[in-house]
Amino acid sequence: MAHHSSRPPTICPACDGFASVAVTLGGRDARSHLRTITAHCPACQGTGTARTRRNRGGARA
């Protein structure tokens, strides 16, 4: 019996799969913790994968 597996997800070309990063704002707070924010890739919304586009309608003029 043949085993049909799903296709692996395509890595987002904008972020190369690193969809979320922590950016240091500089300095520390009152408890000596670094102040950071989390930034997500706008192309893949933080998932790290890109959807493939399929042209199902054939060539369009």
Contacts in CASP RR format, 6 or more apart in sequence:
PFRMAT RR
TARGET T0000
AUTHOR 0000-0000-0000
METHOD contacts of the structure
MODEL  1
MAHHSSRPPTICPACDGFASVAVTLGGRDARSHLRTITAHCPACQGTGTA
RTRRNRGGARA
9 49 0 8 1.000
10 49 0 8 1.000
10 50 0 8 1.000
10 51 0 8 1.000
10 52 0 8 1.000
11 17 0 8 1.000
11 48 0 8 1.000
11 49 0 8 1.000
11 50 0 8 1.000
12 19 0 8 1.000
12 41 0 8 1.000
12 43 0 8 1.000
12 44 0 8 1.000
12 47 0 8 1.000
12 48 0 8 1.000
12 49 0 8 1.000
12 50 0 8 1.000
13 43 0 8 1.000
13 50 0 8 1.000
14 41 0 8 1.000
14 42 0 8 1.000
14 43 0 8 1.000
14 44 0 8 1.000
14 50 0 8 1.000
15 41 0 8 1.000
15 43 0 8 1.000
15 44 0 8 1.000
15 46 0 8 1.000
15 48 0 8 1.000
17 41 0 8 1.000
17 44 0 8 1.000
17 48 0 8 1.000
17 49 0 8 1.000
18 41 0 8 1.000
18 48 0 8 1.000
19 40 0 8 1.000
19 41 0 8 1.000
19 44 0 8 1.000
19 45 0 8 1.000
19 46 0 8 1.000
19 47 0 8 1.000
19 48 0 8 1.000
20 38 0 8 1.000
20 39 0 8 1.000
20 40 0 8 1.000
20 41 0 8 1.000
20 46 0 8 1.000
21 38 0 8 1.000
21 39 0 8 1.000
22 36 0 8 1.000
22 37 0 8 1.000
22 38 0 8 1.000
22 39 0 8 1.000
23 36 0 8 1.000
23 37 0 8 1.000
23 38 0 8 1.000
23 39 0 8 1.000
24 34 0 8 1.000
24 35 0 8 1.000
24 36 0 8 1.000
25 35 0 8 1.000
25 36 0 8 1.000
25 37 0 8 1.000
26 34 0 8 1.000
26 35 0 8 1.000
27 34 0 8 1.000
27 35 0 8 1.000
28 34 0 8 1.000
28 35 0 8 1.000
29 35 0 8 1.000
40 46 0 8 1.000
41 48 0 8 1.000
43 50 0 8 1.000
44 50 0 8 1.000
END
